[in-house]
Amino acid sequence: MPYFGNNPSPLLLNTVAQNGKEMTLDADADTSITADTDDQIDIKIGGADDFQFTANTFTAQSGSTIATNTISETTSGSGVTIDSVLLKDGGIDVNGNEIILDADADTSITADTDDQIDIKIAGADDFQFTANTFTAQSGSTIAAQALTATTITATGDISFNGGDFVFNESGASKDFRVEGDSDANLLLADGSADRVGIGLATPLAKLDVNGTTDAELRITRQFATVSASNTDQGAVLHLFNDINFENGYNGAASVGQIIFSSDDDSTGQGIRSKIACSKKGYGHTETLDFYVSPNNTTSNQVSATSNSTSKHVSIFGGGCTIFNYSVSGRTEPAYTTRAFEAYSTADNISSAVIHNKSTGSYPAGISVAYDGTPDDQDQYAYYFVDGTAARFLVFNDGDVRNHDNSYGALSDERIKQDIVDSNSQWNDIKNIKVRNFKRKDDVAQYGDKAWSQIGVVAQEVETVCPNIIRESNPTPEDIKMSAEFGTLYTQTDKDNDDIPEGKQIGDVKEVKSKVKSIGYSVLYMKAVKALQEAMERIETLEAKVKTLEEA
């Protein structure tokens, strides 16, 4: 029997019998075929076991590669299976196994849950596909140049970082709605009406806010940079008009308006009041006006498109404010630098009332103060005039005049009791000293030109007639004339933060003594009584003289 190779093996017809021994194929003896395991052929290349054949199976060992142009199925339609992965009819069936996509095996695609595809990147489940739904897991991000979808649903946060976000770029009649935990229309952009609503499904204005709390619209400013000159403006609501020549003139148009309306079923429903910045002429001559509709009627109701009815208060650019403008008969103040003008058509009732509701010990009424010292009768601190003549005047120097030279007191017998003749006033009047003097404030203002006055001194009168002396707290002007009355707040007090709220430099700080004054009207009546007594004495003396002359 012939043999093959150095190790004699039987060479049979059409057959090489190795009996499990290695068949070396190359010169350096590191590439061979071996069948030393029953029913198994091993192919070694470069000294390594690379491939293996067993019954119906070809195996490429770890690190080995199969390179082929085509893998064909044995039986048509049965496909080709590679480690449970079925390649069939142009498709791949991995049967729930993981498809590893990168070198370190931490990025893969898995479908081990029925009807669900999971994408893992860097070891974490980042994205998930189910029927008609793509889900980005918590912590994952969708970054896209363009995103088109019929419906987008997110259970976690959505963040847009960089670039513009445009809703309804095509201009379709589509709404944009944000729902709160208890408000289905927390924010609604109505695409068909081109309006935005907050708290309602059908907005009726460009911005329509609806709610049930006291503050439906609030502008809050929590942070500001306060400059050294304290010029920060705080929270701002800005009504801005940017239309040229549309503002009209003579009050026919407004720069901006705030309107208050009521839509109930009662008579007079509609616009109840408004605040308007109104035009008074060409250019910028505006007023700030306040309108209020009459009660329970639609007559003369405030209008959103007209400034001609129910205007009650108007603040002019010069600073003057007109109250009850609609009955004033004016289109502007008589003097624009006045503080205010007030008008009334009331008959048989007061045109104005100042009522101090304090029940404390020191309520106060009207105060008229000047910064200057116009100690003259060229103007008035108080001026009352009717349609014919000036009736009552208080001049700048404090002098009082009235038209009829009549000054009186209530004297009806029906409001008095215990009526008796007065005691003698002879000694009181006789003991009162009548003096000439100069007032210290006149001397401070006029120096040597201050004039002498005639009158009495309260402390001297008090020794004779204590009941006609009155005492009052000193004014700052009194304290400036004599420190015995008290002290005033100074700049030092302000620097030490010792001035209380409601007070300022120059106000009374401490009262040490009260200022005495005299009830001159009582003194005059005492003088009348003393004159009557003198007349009786004179008449008695005249009678005695007459008797002596006739004797």
GIHU-V574110 format. One record per backbone hydrogen bond with DSSP energy under -0.5 kcal/mol. CO is the residue of the C=O (numbers start at 1). NH is the residue of the N-H. E is the energy in kcal/mol with one decimal. If there is no record, write none. Layout:
co: <CO/CO>
nh: <NH/NH>
e: <E/E>
//
This chain:
co: <2/6/9/10/10/12/15/15/16/18/22/23/26/30/31/31/32/33/34/37/40/41/42/42/43/43/44/45/48/48/50/51/52/53/54/57/59/59/61/65/66/74/75/80/82/84/85/85/86/86/87/88/91/92/93/94/98/99/102/106/107/107/108/109/110/113/117/118/118/119/119/120/121/124/124/126/127/128/129/130/133/135/135/137/141/142/159/160/164/166/168/172/176/178/178/182/183/183/185/185/187/188/188/189/189/190/190/195/196/197/198/206/208/214/218/224/225/227/236/237/238/239/240/242/243/249/253/256/258/259/260/260/262/266/270/270/272/273/274/275/276/276/277/277/278/279/281/283/285/286/287/287/288/289/290/290/291/294/298/306/310/310/311/312/312/313/314/314/315/316/320/321/321/322/323/324/325/325/335/336/339/341/353/354/355/367/373/374/376/379/382/383/384/384/389/391/392/393/394/394/395/399/401/402/405/412/413/418/425/426/427/428/432/433/435/437/439/440/441/442/443/446/447/453/455/457/457/458/459/460/461/461/465/466/468/470/472/475/476/477/478/478/482/483/485/485/487/487/489/490/491/492/493/494/498/500/504/507/510/510/515/517/518/519/519/520/521/522/523/524/525/526/527/528/529/530/531/532/533/534/535/536/537/538/539/540/541/542/543/544/545/546/547/548>
nh: <11/8/4/12/17/15/12/17/18/21/24/33/29/47/25/26/44/23/42/40/37/53/34/44/50/51/32/48/45/50/61/43/59/41/57/54/52/61/64/67/68/76/78/87/85/86/82/87/88/93/80/91/88/94/86/97/100/109/105/123/101/102/120/99/118/116/129/110/120/126/127/108/124/121/126/137/119/135/117/133/130/128/137/140/143/144/161/162/166/168/171/174/189/186/187/184/180/186/199/200/178/190/197/176/191/194/195/190/208/188/210/196/198/216/220/226/227/230/238/239/240/241/242/244/246/252/279/277/275/261/272/273/270/269/262/272/293/260/291/258/278/289/255/256/287/251/285/285/280/317/278/289/315/276/312/313/274/297/301/303/292/312/326/324/325/290/316/322/288/319/316/323/341/314/343/327/328/329/338/320/321/323/355/356/357/369/375/376/397/396/394/385/391/392/386/403/384/401/381/382/398/395/393/405/407/415/416/420/429/430/431/432/434/435/455/453/443/444/445/446/447/449/450/437/435/460/461/462/463/463/464/465/468/469/519/517/515/479/480/481/481/482/485/486/512/513/509/510/506/494/495/496/498/497/500/503/507/489/487/512/472/470/520/522/523/524/525/526/527/528/529/530/531/532/533/534/535/536/537/538/539/540/541/542/543/544/545/546/547/548/549/550/551/551>
e: <-3.1/-0.9/-1.0/-0.8/-1.4/-1.7/-1.3/-0.5/-0.7/-1.4/-0.7/-2.2/-1.1/-3.1/-3.2/-0.9/-2.6/-3.2/-3.2/-1.5/-0.6/-2.7/-2.5/-0.5/-1.9/-1.7/-2.1/-1.3/-2.4/-0.9/-3.2/-2.6/-3.7/-2.6/-2.1/-2.7/-2.4/-0.6/-2.6/-0.6/-0.5/-0.5/-2.3/-4.4/-1.7/-0.6/-3.6/-0.6/-0.7/-3.6/-3.3/-2.4/-2.2/-0.6/-3.9/-1.7/-0.7/-1.9/-1.1/-3.2/-3.3/-0.8/-2.4/-3.0/-3.1/-1.3/-2.8/-2.5/-0.6/-1.9/-1.6/-2.1/-1.5/-2.4/-0.9/-3.0/-2.6/-3.3/-2.6/-2.1/-2.5/-2.3/-0.6/-2.6/-0.6/-0.5/-0.6/-0.6/-0.5/-0.5/-1.6/-2.1/-3.3/-0.8/-1.7/-0.5/-3.2/-1.0/-2.7/-0.6/-3.2/-0.7/-3.4/-1.9/-0.9/-1.4/-1.4/-3.0/-2.5/-2.9/-3.1/-2.0/-2.8/-0.6/-0.6/-0.8/-0.6/-1.8/-0.5/-0.6/-0.7/-0.5/-0.6/-0.5/-0.7/-1.4/-2.5/-2.6/-2.7/-0.5/-2.7/-1.7/-1.7/-1.5/-2.7/-0.5/-3.2/-3.1/-2.7/-2.8/-0.8/-3.3/-3.4/-0.8/-1.9/-1.8/-0.5/-0.7/-2.5/-0.6/-2.3/-0.6/-2.6/-2.3/-2.7/-1.6/-1.5/-0.7/-1.2/-0.5/-1.8/-0.6/-1.7/-2.2/-1.5/-2.7/-0.6/-2.9/-2.1/-2.0/-3.1/-0.6/-2.9/-2.1/-1.5/-1.5/-1.6/-0.6/-1.8/-1.0/-1.1/-3.2/-0.6/-0.6/-0.7/-0.5/-2.1/-2.6/-1.1/-1.7/-2.5/-0.5/-2.7/-1.5/-2.2/-2.7/-2.5/-2.4/-2.9/-1.7/-2.2/-2.6/-3.1/-0.8/-0.5/-1.8/-1.7/-0.5/-2.6/-2.3/-2.3/-1.1/-0.5/-0.5/-2.5/-3.4/-2.0/-2.5/-1.5/-3.6/-2.2/-1.7/-1.8/-2.0/-3.6/-0.5/-2.4/-2.5/-0.7/-0.6/-1.5/-3.6/-1.6/-1.3/-2.6/-2.9/-3.0/-2.1/-1.9/-1.1/-0.5/-1.5/-1.5/-0.5/-3.1/-1.7/-2.7/-1.5/-2.3/-1.6/-2.7/-1.9/-3.4/-1.5/-0.6/-1.8/-2.2/-2.4/-1.9/-0.6/-2.0/-2.7/-1.7/-0.8/-1.9/-2.6/-1.6/-2.3/-2.2/-2.2/-2.4/-2.6/-2.4/-2.4/-2.2/-2.4/-2.7/-2.3/-2.2/-2.8/-2.9/-2.3/-2.7/-2.9/-2.1/-2.1/-2.7/-2.6/-2.2/-2.3/-2.9/-1.9/-0.8/-0.6>
//
